[in-house]
């Protein structure tokens, strides 16, 4: 299950890199924008499923204190961006729903800030997810790999925060090919892309390690079952 979770994370981060490249290459409007938005929802669901698998406690009594809180964060935080994207999807369907349910959408307009806050909760996802992977890497006796995972966890979250702050603070000042454009958009996006690529490489390595450990464990279990049957 943990090996499958790492593969799902690799797919979600690779998909986000593709979304970032395509989204910056042109305006996301019309049918193409809808395809990208639905693809982003699928990636969010895959990421949440991976966190559910990572939160699995494979040792009795292992989750105590801060680790129990971390498990709850692994379950809850990835669901928040999905809820925010669902509200945004509801906005896109609002015009159609007005004709079908004219008296049941009085609450939709007041949820714009809530949906934005839920989507921004994705900033916490890399730190929560990769610190869980760090703990698993240490259990595999890979301290060097755990160091890289820690750097990626902090770097991904910090670069996301920098991008959001720059976008909100300098959006009105951003113009094409001027100093604000490079400082407020190009530099933060480049940092996000850098740490996303680093995360993909780490997830590729981690997935191989976890799959190898799973195969070795399966071989030991089969050997133990065979010896038990013979005895």
Secondary structure, DSSP 8 states (H G I E B T S, - for coil): -HHHHHHHHHHHHHHHHHHHHHHHHS---HHHHHHHHHHHHHHHHHHHHHHHHHT---STT---THHHHHHHHHHHHHHHHHHHHHHHHHHHTHHHHHHH-TTS-TTTGGGHHHHHHHHHGGGGHHHHHHHHHHHHHHHTT-HHHHHHHHHHHHHHHHHHHHHHHHHHHHTTT--TTSHHHIIIIIHHHHHHHHHHHHHHHHHHHHHHHHHHHHHHHHHHHHHHHHHHHH-
